[in-house]
Amino acid sequence: MHRDNDSNALAAELIARAEALAPVLAGRAAQAEANGRIPAETVADFQAAGFFKVLQPKRYGGYELDPQTFFEIQMAVARGCMSTAWVYGVVGVHNWQLALFDERAQQDVWGKDQSTLIASTYMPVGRVTPVDGGFRLSGHWKFSSGSELCEWIFLGALVPPAKEGEPPEYRTFLLPKSDYTIEQDWDVLGLRATGSHDIVVNDAFVPDYRTHKAIDGMMGTSPGLALNDAPLFHLPFAQIFVRAVCTACIGALQGALDDFTSYAATRVSANSGAKTTDDTGAQTACANAAVALDEMKLLLKRNFAELLAAANGGPAVSIERRVHFRYQSAQVAERCAQAANALLRYAGGNGIYNRNPLVRRFLDLHAARAHYANNVDRFGQNLGAVMLGRPNTDFFV
């Protein structure tokens, strides 16, 4: 995706705003964790800074910038608070997906207020009954990050096949807040401030135009492309989404490394009298974290550069290559958690107190490993199988 000078300047300004906001978010992190949600002033700060507009269509006041800019902002935010960055990644990417829906759905959400936010939980647990003009939807979904901050929601469900023997069809269903309830059930070890509560729907009607077929997102045939035809919206949905739930880890690891080097600068072991700065294990942990950060950032930029080149009319990115990118994305949370684990090991006894921000980052990173998209075993095995001539079993690529 080619950026003109104005877009480059805007992207740089947005990233600078995120970097400047990171220390403020760090100061709010403990209270956000205690409250189990992102504070209202943070959402207001993000709206004022224009962060939610990065992937939003220009037709609705957005910037239509590239995913690299979106993820640079997410990483910068995560240096201050990973929970906040996680919510930004999940909620912010919905402004991109809504652009793929029928125009009527976009108008429903943004017609009166272009700053309206959308939550989600894509688990395919909804019960769907086709009816005239759409569907009846019921179900109980878990893990809806930032749901209390949003007025609409995306919910995953399988539509029963029209003919016997055919597979069900995965769709995303778009519902207003009046059609669902939030059941507060978020008591977890990490990412506590994301407020990823349960969502309950009891026999709501969803018009057909407020659904999005997964196959359209994969194949680039979404109805919204008739209006939002920028290369940005021709990217595979899965490639955008899986990065939204792992890229905060990169920023959090950078924050953890910052915390550790600051803490270690003055730490002396009470037992041995040795300085942490002289500990070869601590030195190696810092070096490994720094190299991992560099590698993960470079891969993120390179992969989207390839995807955007294809969206701009270049050679298509093969399914095999997309499976490769998928596994690289799945590795991020695991790599970051392990690097943070090594840093905490050399923080000593005083380093494990909850008042040490390194502990929060450690717990947040380990919580991120639990997301289905970050399952290194499943997606690594699939890539290896494809390399050995077996069929691809993951169609969310």
Residue pairs with C-beta under 8 A, 6 or more apart in sequence:
1 66
1 231
1 232
1 308
1 311
1 312
2 312
3 11
3 65
3 66
7 63
7 65
10 63
10 65
11 65
11 66
11 69
11 72
14 49
14 50
14 51
14 54
14 65
14 69
14 73
15 69
15 72
15 73
15 76
17 49
17 50
17 51
18 49
18 51
18 72
18 73
18 76
18 77
19 76
19 79
21 45
21 49
21 76
21 77
21 80
22 76
22 77
22 79
22 80
22 255
23 80
24 45
24 80
25 42
25 77
25 80
25 81
25 84
26 79
26 80
26 81
26 255
26 357
28 39
28 41
28 42
28 81
28 84
29 80
29 81
29 83
29 84
29 193
29 357
29 360
30 360
31 39
32 38
32 39
32 42
32 81
32 83
32 84
32 193
33 83
33 192
33 193
33 360
35 193
36 186
36 192
36 193
36 195
37 148
37 149
37 193
37 194
37 195
38 83
38 84
38 87
38 146
38 149
38 193
38 194
38 195
42 84
43 117
43 149
46 52
46 88
47 115
50 63
51 73
51 77
51 88
51 92
52 91
52 92
52 95
52 115
52 117
53 61
53 62
53 63
53 95
54 62
54 63
54 65
54 69
54 70
54 73
54 92
54 95
55 62
55 63
55 64
55 65
55 67
55 70
55 92
55 93
55 95
55 96
55 99
55 232
55 240
56 62
56 63
56 64
56 95
56 96
56 99
56 114
57 64
57 95
57 99
57 106
57 227
57 228
57 230
57 233
58 64
58 230
59 106
59 227
59 228
60 106
60 110
60 114
61 110
61 114
61 115
62 95
62 114
64 230
64 232
65 232
66 232
66 304
66 308
67 232
67 235
67 240
67 243
67 304
67 308
68 300
68 301
68 304
68 305
70 92
70 93
71 89
71 243
71 247
71 300
73 88
74 85
74 88
74 89
74 92
74 244
74 247
74 248
74 251
75 85
75 247
75 248
75 250
75 251
75 254
75 297
76 251
77 84
77 85
77 88
77 248
77 251
78 84
78 85
78 86
78 247
78 248
78 249
78 250
78 251
78 252
78 254
78 255
79 251
79 252
79 254
79 255
79 258
80 255
81 193
82 191
82 248
82 249
82 251
82 252
82 255
82 360
82 361
82 364
82 365
82 368
83 191
83 192
83 193
83 194
83 364
84 193
85 247
85 248
85 251
85 252
86 145
86 191
86 194
86 245
86 248
86 364
86 368
87 145
87 146
87 149
87 193
87 194
87 195
88 248
89 243
89 244
89 245
89 247
89 248
90 119
90 120
90 145
90 146
90 244
90 245
91 117
91 118
91 119
91 120
91 145
91 146
91 149
91 150
92 244
93 240
93 241
93 244
94 117
94 118
94 119
94 120
94 154
95 118
96 232
96 233
96 240
97 154
97 172
97 212
97 217
97 237
97 240
97 241
98 105
98 106
98 109
98 110
98 118
98 174
98 224
99 106
99 224
99 228
99 233
100 212
100 216
100 217
100 222
100 223
100 224
100 225
100 228
100 233
100 237
101 174
101 209
101 210
101 212
101 222
101 223
101 224
102 209
102 210
102 223
102 224
103 223
103 224
103 226
103 227
104 207
104 209
104 210
105 174
105 209
105 210
106 224
108 174
108 176
108 210
109 116
109 118
109 151
109 152
109 174
110 116
116 150
116 151
116 152
117 146
117 149
117 150
117 151
117 152
118 150
118 151
118 152
118 153
118 154
118 174
119 144
119 145
119 146
119 147
119 149
119 150
119 152
119 153
119 154
119 199
120 144
120 145
120 153
120 154
120 155
120 172
121 141
121 142
121 143
121 144
121 153
121 154
121 155
121 156
121 199
122 154
122 155
122 156
122 172
122 241
123 141
123 142
123 143
123 156
124 156
124 157
124 158
124 170
125 139
125 140
125 141
125 156
125 157
126 137
126 138
126 139
126 141
126 155
126 156
126 157
126 158
126 173
126 201
127 137
127 138
127 139
127 157
128 135
128 136
128 137
128 157
128 158
128 159
128 160
129 135
129 136
129 137
129 160
130 159
130 160
131 205
133 207
133 208
134 205
134 206
134 207
134 208
134 209
134 210
134 211
135 159
135 173
135 205
135 206
135 208
135 211
136 203
136 204
136 205
136 206
137 155
137 157
137 173
137 175
137 201
137 203
137 204
137 205
137 206
138 201
138 202
138 203
138 204
139 155
139 157
139 200
139 201
140 183
140 198
140 199
140 200
140 201
141 155
141 156
141 198
141 199
141 200
141 201
142 185
142 196
142 198
142 199
143 196
143 371
144 153
144 182
144 196
144 197
144 198
144 199
145 191
145 194
145 195
145 196
146 194
146 195
146 196
147 153
147 182
147 195
147 196
147 197
147 199
148 182
148 195
148 197
149 195
150 177
151 176
151 177
152 174
152 175
152 176
152 177
153 174
153 175
153 177
153 180
153 199
154 172
154 173
154 174
155 172
155 173
155 175
155 180
155 199
155 201
156 170
156 171
156 172
156 173
157 170
157 171
157 173
158 168
158 169
158 170
158 171
159 168
159 169
159 170
159 171
160 168
161 167
161 168
161 169
169 213
169 214
169 215
170 213
170 214
170 215
171 211
171 212
171 213
171 214
172 211
172 212
172 214
173 206
173 210
173 211
174 206
174 210
174 211
174 212
175 201
175 204
175 206
175 210
179 201
179 204
179 206
180 199
180 200
180 201
180 204
181 199
181 200
181 201
182 197
182 198
182 199
182 200
183 197
183 198
183 199
183 200
184 197
184 198
185 197
185 198
186 192
186 194
186 195
186 196
186 197
188 196
188 367
189 363
189 366
189 367
190 360
190 363
190 364
190 365
190 366
190 367
190 368
191 364
191 367
191 368
209 223
212 222
213 222
214 237
214 395
214 396
215 221
216 222
216 223
217 236
217 237
217 238
218 236
218 237
218 238
218 395
218 396
218 397
220 234
220 236
222 233
224 233
225 233
225 234
231 308
231 311
231 312
232 308
232 311
234 311
235 304
235 307
235 308
235 311
236 307
236 322
236 397
238 322
238 326
238 396
238 397
239 303
239 304
239 307
239 322
239 325
239 326
239 329
239 397
241 373
242 326
242 329
242 330
242 373
242 396
243 300
243 329
245 368
245 371
245 373
245 374
246 329
246 330
246 332
246 333
246 368
246 371
246 373
246 374
247 300
247 332
248 368
249 332
249 333
249 336
249 337
249 365
249 368
250 293
250 296
250 297
250 300
250 332
250 336
252 336
252 340
252 361
252 364
252 365
253 289
253 292
253 293
253 336
253 339
253 340
253 361
253 365
254 293
255 357
255 361
256 289
256 339
256 340
256 343
256 358
256 361
256 362
256 365
257 286
257 289
257 290
257 293
257 343
259 356
259 357
259 358
259 361
260 282
260 285
260 286
260 343
260 346
260 347
260 358
261 286
263 276
263 347
263 351
263 356
263 358
264 276
264 277
264 282
264 346
264 347
265 277
267 275
267 276
267 347
267 348
267 350
268 274
268 275
268 276
269 275
269 276
269 348
270 349
276 282
276 346
276 347
276 348
277 283
279 346
281 345
281 346
282 346
284 342
285 339
285 342
285 343
285 345
285 346
286 343
288 339
288 342
289 339
289 340
289 342
289 343
292 335
292 336
292 339
296 332
296 335
296 336
299 328
303 325
303 328
306 317
306 321
307 317
307 325
309 315
310 316
310 317
317 325
319 392
319 397
320 386
320 392
322 397
323 379
323 382
323 383
323 386
323 392
323 394
323 397
324 383
325 397
326 379
326 382
326 383
326 394
326 396
326 397
327 376
327 379
327 380
327 382
327 383
329 373
329 374
330 373
330 374
330 375
330 376
330 378
330 379
330 380
331 376
331 380
332 374
333 365
333 368
333 369
333 371
333 374
334 369
334 374
334 376
336 365
336 368
337 362
337 365
337 366
337 368
337 369
340 358
340 361
340 362
340 365
341 362
343 358
344 351
344 352
344 358
344 359
344 362
347 356
347 358
350 356
351 358
351 359
352 359
353 359
354 360
368 374
378 394
379 394
382 392
382 393
382 394
385 391
385 392
385 393
386 392
